[in-house]
Amino acid sequence: MSTQPIEPPGDDEPLIPMPPLTEQALRVAVRTLDLGASVRFEAEFHDAWQEAVQTDSTVPMHTFLHRWAVFVALRRYPERARRLDELEHAVAAADNVEDARRASARIGVLLDQAYREVAA
């Protein structure tokens, strides 16, 4: 047994591996990355389940799983999560439309990266 302290991953290293797109795996990942978001996860899961039952369709559940997989992909890298928060604040605090558009475009780049991870 090692007596070395466990080093947290660097900002360019993922905190957790990308989980499979299942309700349970995403639930654990969300809880690990952002405990506060796990409350939203549970509420949205319940809503998606209700809609799936009412419409006799799996689309609401697939949409739910994909949305939360993107959430995990965005937040499992500390630097990416920090940058996303920074850009969201920049959009909210923008003094003009051009600044808001520039920050929004950068958010789009982060979203593209997350979508590619989810699709992989």
N, C-alpha and C positions, 0 to 999 in steps of 0.2 A: 504494500500500500504506500502510495506517495504522500509525502508531507508538503508537497508543493501546493500553493493556493491555485485554485482553478481560475484561469484568466478569462474574462468575458471576451467574446469575439470582437475583432476590430470593427470599425464602422462600415467597412466594405465586406464584412462577413455576415451571413444571415444568422439571426438569433436562433432560428428554428428552421428545419427543412420545410420545403413547400409540401403541405399535406395533400392527401388525395381529396377530391371534391366529394366528400361525404359529410353528412350533417355532424356526426360525432367527431371526426377529425378536425373539421373547421371549428367546432365548438371549443375543443381543447386549444387550438391555435389562437383563436380570438381571446380566450380567457388568459392565455399565457402572455400575449402581446399587449392587451389593453383590457384590464378587468372591467372598466367602466363601459366599454363597448359590448361586453358580454350580455348586459341587460338588454340593449337594443337587438342583439343577435337573437335572444330568446323571444322577444316580442315579435320580431319579424318572422322568425321561424313559425310561431303560432299563427300569424296572419297568413303566411304562405300555405301552411298546411290546411287552414280553413278554406282558403280560396281553391286549393287543389281538390279538396273533397267536394265543395259546392259546384265546381265546374267540371268535375270528373276529368281533370287534365293534370299532367305532370309538369306542365310549363311553369306554373308558379314556383314549384320546388326547384326546378332547374335554374330559373332566374335567381332565386334566393341563394342557391349554392354558388353560382357564378359570381354574384355581387360580393359575397363574403370571401370568396377566394381572392378576388382582386384586392379587397381590404387587407387580407393577410399578406399578399404579395407586396403591397405598398409598404407595409409596416414591419416586415420581418428583417429588413436591412435598416439599421439605425440611421445611417446617413440619408437614405431615401425618405424615411419617416420625418426626419428633421427638416429636410428640404421641402417636403410636402406641406408641413405645418407653416414653414416660413413663407412659402408661396401663397398659401390660403390667406395668411394674414396680410400679405402684400396686396392681394386682390381686394380684401375688405377695406384696407386703408388707402387704396389708390386715390389720388387727387384728381385723376382724369381717366378717360376711357382708354387711352393708349397704354398707360401704365398697367391698368387692369388687364388689358388684352395681352400684353407681354407676359405678365405673370401667369395668366390663364394658359397661354401657349406652352409655357414651361411645365405647368401641371399636366397638360396633354402629353408631353414627352414621358413623364413619370407613369401616367396611365397606360401608355403604349407599352412600356417596359413590363408593367404588371400584367397586362392582358397577354403578352407573349409568354410570360412565365406560366400563367394559368393554362394556356393552350398547349404548352409543351408536355 
